């Protein structure tokens, strides 16, 4: 089920809250758990057992770690639990790619290939594994207490606002609210506002750009204008799609009585790649820093080791995004290399004007998005060639026809409805959602629902990760 769908808005959400809000406080985690499992099973019921199994694994491992008297045994239990979690992710996410790569090699050598039927990736598995690992590690580090209630821990793991595509909500952030949370009209209304704004970002902007992105990245030998139009459209689509989802998830969390962390803060205004990763998908960035980069040694081993750790962290972060091909790994290496260059630049005390650094940062980000979105590395190199003018300059007929007035009008109205009021009223969270009156979000949301009613619901881009 998609947040930006009529079935979610008219069926699941009103029925869930009708039950949730009349349920006594001590049973709300039960309702949240059942509702979240139903939400997940609506999409892929056969994989619900996998989510439950990983939940039981995380819950049981944390209790065993908490009860163990031996530090060595605690560490061993933590490692076993992490390996089991990662094993499920590797099996479902990367086996197809590994078998395909091996079969390509075997075919080139005229050898028999491996018979294989592609595995389907369970939706939300990547985020489930990250939630479980962060909790297990935090219990081992003694930064959080083990949760002995299987209902409360399962509700944390399965919570439908963040279950499918984040943001990554660490257990310690909502530990207190899992035990007790008080319903507040003001907080509920603020949550509704955030949800409506996120919904509008997704439907009016991201979904409107989707056909242009699909067309542009499918062109052979695109011209300079075609390639940059496709890249710019994807740059905006990805942001408004994922930031829209995050806003909806945060809003739903507020409606439930939880305070999730912000996930975006105007990332395309970053003055450096380091600054970009402090603004983009902030919960993943902090996760990679705290549970991977620091575990690898961080910057404690000298400059050379620091650069290696940065590269490894971003390469693994890139690989985490997908196992369909090697593009995500290449994207991660590009990001890691850019971070290393950025660090070397600043370590030498060098600087440049903000307008130049913002432009250069955005250029690197957009060129990296090209390989992130492309179906294959050969497609990415073809588009890169177009971006550097190697296939001509003029806009092609396909892109010109795709940019029809109705698309442009909806996109512009979406930008006005979503961005303009936010820049005028309030600045909380980098986008000013909390300062909004209800007028703009309601009007924008109503317009988005009308647009959605005339088209098929488009899944969020991060569902594939």
N, C-alpha and C positions, 0 to 999 in steps of 0.2 A: 504494500500500500504506500502511496506517495502522499506526503503532506500537501503538495500542490495538486490535489485531485478532489473532485466533487464527492466521491465516496467517503473520503476522510473528513471533509468539511461537514457533510450532511448526515453521515451515519456514525462513523466510529467516534469522532470527537464529542458530539453532543451526548451520545449514549454513555460514553466513558465518564464524562464530567458529571452527568446527572447522577450516576452511581457513586462516583468518587466523593463528591461534595457532601452527600448525605451520609456517608460512611463515618462512623466514629474514628477518632484519631488513631487509636491503637490498631485498627484494621486497615488503614489506608495503604500500608505497604503491601498487604495481601491483594488489594484491588489493583494497585499499580502493577504488581507482578503478573497477575492473571491478564490484565488488559494489555500489558506489553507482550506477553507470550502470544496472545490472540493477534495482536498487531503484526508480529513477526510471522506467525503461521499463516496469516492471510496471504502472504507473498510466497513463501517457500516452507510449507509445513514439514516436509521431510527433514529439513535441516534444523528444526527446533530442538531435536534431541542432541545434536552436536553442541548447540549453545548451552543447553542444560548440563551436558557432560563437562564442558569447560568451566561452567559456573561451579559445579560440585567439586571439580578438581581444585580450583582456586580457593574455595571455602575450606576444603579439607586440608590442603597444603598449609594454609595460613595457621590453622588451629594446631597442626602438628609442629610447625615451626615455633609457635607461641609456647607450646607445652614442653618442648625439648629443652633439656638442661645443658646440652653440649653445643657449643658454638660451631664446631665442625659439622655436627649433624644438621644444625639449622641451615648452614650453607649448602650442604648436600641436598637437603629437601627442597631448598629454593631452586637450585640448579635443575633438579629432576622436574619440578613443576614447570619451569621456564622451557625446558627442552620439549616436554610434552605439548605445551601450548604452541611452540614454534613448529613442532612436527606437523600438527594439524594444518597450520598455515602453509607450510612448505608443500605438503601433499596436495592440497586443493588449489594453491595459487601458482605453483611453479612446476609441477610435474608435466603439465601439458607443454610448456615451453622447453623443458629439458628433453622430453621425448622427441619433440619436433626438431630441435637442434641436432640431436643424435641421429635421427632419421635422415636429416639433410646430409650429414657427413656420410652415413652408410650408403645413401643413394649415389653420392658422388664417387664412391668407390665400388659401385655395382655390387653391393652386398644387400642381403635381405633386410628389410626394415622391420621395426617393432610394431606389431598390430596394436592399435591404440584407439580408444574412443575417448574424446575429450571429456575431462571432468568439469562439472559445473561448479563455479565458485559460490559458496554459500554467502548470501548477502550479509554484510555487516561483520564477517568473520575477522577481518583485519583489525577493526576497532575493538571487538570483543577481546582479542588476544592482547592488544596493548593495554586495555583496562585491567585484565587479569594479571599481566606481568607487573605493572606499576603497583598494584595492590600487594602482590606477593613480596616484591622487593622492599616496599615500604614497611611491611610487617617485619621482614628480616632486619631492616635497618632500625627498627623500633621507632619509626616516625609516626606510625599509626598503631592502634590496638587491633588485634584480630577480632573480626566480627563473628560471634558464636551463633547468631541467629541466621539460619539458612534462608529465611524469608527476606530479612532485611538485605542480606548480601545479594541474593538473587534479584531483588528489586533494583539494587544498584547496577548490577551487570546487565539486566534486561530492560532498563528504563527506556521506553520507546522514543522519547525525544532525542536521545543521543545514540541509541542502539545501532542504527543503520550506518550513519556517516559522521559521527562525532557531534560536537566537539569532544575531545578526550577529557572526560571529567574524572579527576583523581578522587579516590575514595575519601582522602582526608578533607577534601573541599566540601563534601556534603555529609560527612560523618554525623555531625550534630543534627542536621535536618532529617537524616534517615531515622533518627531516634525520636525526634519530636519537631513538628513544624506547625505553625499556627496559620490558619487561613486569613488572608487580608484582602479586602476589596481593592485597596490601592495597588497592592502587588499584583493581584489578578488582572486588574485593568492595564497595568504597565506591561504585563505579559501578553495580553491581547494586542496591545499596540505593537510590541516587538514582532509578534507573529504576523500581523497584517503587513507590516513593512517588509519583512523577509519574504512573504508570499508574493508581494508585488515585485520585489527584486527578481525573483525567480521567473514569474510568469510574463511580466511586461518587458523585461530586458533580456535575461538569459535565454528564455525560450524563443524570443523573437529573433535573436541572433543565430540560433541553432542551424537553420537551413543554409545560411550564408557560410557558416563554418564548415558544414558538411560538404557543400559544393566547392568551396575554396581549397580545402585540403584534399579534394579528389581530382583536382586539375592536374594535367600533365604539362610540364614545362610552363608554369604560370609566369606571367609578366611581373615586373616589379610592383606595379599597382595592385594586381590580383593577389600576389603573395602577401603583401603587407596588409591588404584589406582583410584577407583570411586570418592573418596572425592577429591583427588588431581586434577583429570580431571575437576570436577565441579568447584573447586576453581579457576582454570585457565579459564574455559569456562565463568563463570559468570563475571569475571573481564574483559576479552577481549571482551565479548559481550556488556556489559554495557559501559565500557570505550570506546569501538569502537563506539557505538551509540552516546555517549557524544561528541566524537571528530568529528563525522559527523555532529551533530547538531551545534556545535560551528563553524565548517567550513562553513556550510550553512548560519549561522548567519552572519559571516564575509562577505560572498559573497553578502548578502543583505545589508550590511553596519552596522551591530550590533556587539557589543562586549559582548558576554555571559561570565559568570563566568566559571572558570575551575571547573571540577567535580571530578577529580581524581589526586592524586599525589603520585604514587608508594605506595599504601596502604599496600602491603605485606612486605614492608621494615620497617613498624612501630615498634617502640621500646616499645610500651605499647598500651593497648586498647584505652586509651584516644587519643593517637597519631594516632591510626588506624582510629578513627572517625573524626580526623582532615584531613584525607587523602582520605577516602572512601566516595563516594556520598556526596561530601562536601556541595552541595547546599541543600540537605535534612538535613544533620547534622546541618547546620546553621539555617535552618528553624525550626527544632525541638527545638533548643536552644533558638531562639529569640521569637518564638510564643507559645511555650509550656512550656519548662523548666523554663524560666524566669517568665512566667505568673503564674506558679505553686508556685513561690517564689524563685526559684533558690537555691542559697546557703545562703540566707539571714536569714533563720530560725534556724541556728545551724546545727551541724553535722547530727543528726538523721533525721531532715527534709530534709537536702540535699540528703541523701541516698534514702529517700522515693521518692523525686522528680526525682532523676536519674532513679530509678526503674520504676516509672510511665511513664516517658518520653520514655524510651526505650521499655517498654511494649506496649504503644500506638503506637510507631513507628513500632514495630513488627506487631501489629494488622493491621496497615495501609496497610501493604504489601499484605494482602489477607484474604479472608473469606471462603476459601474452607475447611479448618480444623483449628485446634488450634495450629498447628505447628509454625506458624509465631508468635503467642503470646508467645509460649515457647521460641522461638529464641530470641525475644525481652527481655524476662526476663533473659535469659542467658547473653545477652549483658549488661543489666542493672546491674546484679550481678557482672559481671566482671569489669564494670566501678566503682562500689562501692568498690570492693576489691582493685582495682588499686589506687583509691583515698585514701583509708585508708592506703595503703602501702606507698605512697608518702608523706602523711600528717605526718607520723611518721619519715620522713627523711631517710627511707630505700632506698636502690638502689641495682642494680646488674649489672654485665657486659653487654654491649650492645648485644654481640652475644647470651647471655643467654636470655635476655629480648625479643629480636627479635624472637628467637625460641619459647619461651613460648607464646608470643602474637600470632604468626602464628598458633601454635597448638590449642589455644583456638578458634581462628577464624575458623579454618577448622572443628573442632568438632561441632561448632555452625552451620556451613554451612550444616552439615549432616542433622540436623533436619529441616533446611530451605528448603532443596531440597527434602527430603523424602516425599512420598505420604501420609504417616500417621505417627503418633507417634510410633506405633508398628514397622513400617518399620525402623524408625530412631533408635529405641533401638536395633533392629536386626543388623543394620550396626555398631552402636557403639560397640556392643558385638564383632563383627568381627574386629573392629579397635583395640580392646584390646586382640586379639588373642584367643577368646573363641570358635571360630569355626575352629581352625586350622590355619596354616601359609601359606602353599603353594598356588601358583596361580592356579585358576581353569581353565578348558579347555575353557570356554566361553570367559573369559577376554583374555586369551592367543590368541585365534583365532581373537578376535576383534582388537588386537594390530597388525594388519597386516602391512607389510612394507609400503604400499601406504599411510596409515593413518599416520604412524610415519614420513615418508618423507615429506608429506604436512605440518604437524605440525612443524617439524624442520625448513623447508624452510620459513614457516610463521613467526616463531620466529626470524629467521635471518633477513628476509626482513623488519620486523616491528621494532624490538628492536635494532639490531646491529647498523644501521646507526644513530638511535636516540641517542645512547650512545656516538657516535663519533662526532656528529655535533650538537652543541648547547645544552642548558639545560633549556630553557624556558618552564614553565608549568610542570616541573618534567619529561618530556619525550622528550624535545628538538625538538618539531615539527617545531617551527618557524625558526629554523636554517637550516633546510633541503634545499638542492638544489632540483630542480624538478626531477632529474634523478631517484633517488631511489623510491620516491612515485609513479612515472609514471610506472616504471617497476613492482613494487609490485602490483599496482592497476590493471595493464594489466593481470598479472598472476592471480589475484583474480577473475577478470571477466571471464577468461577462466575456472577457477574452478567452478564458479557460473553457467556458461552456461551448465555444465554437471550435475547439480543437481537442486533440487527444492529449491526455496528460503525458508529459515528458519526464522520465526518471531523472533524478539528480545525477550529475556527472560523477560525484564521488561514490555513488552506489557501486561502481565497477571496481573500486579499490578496497 
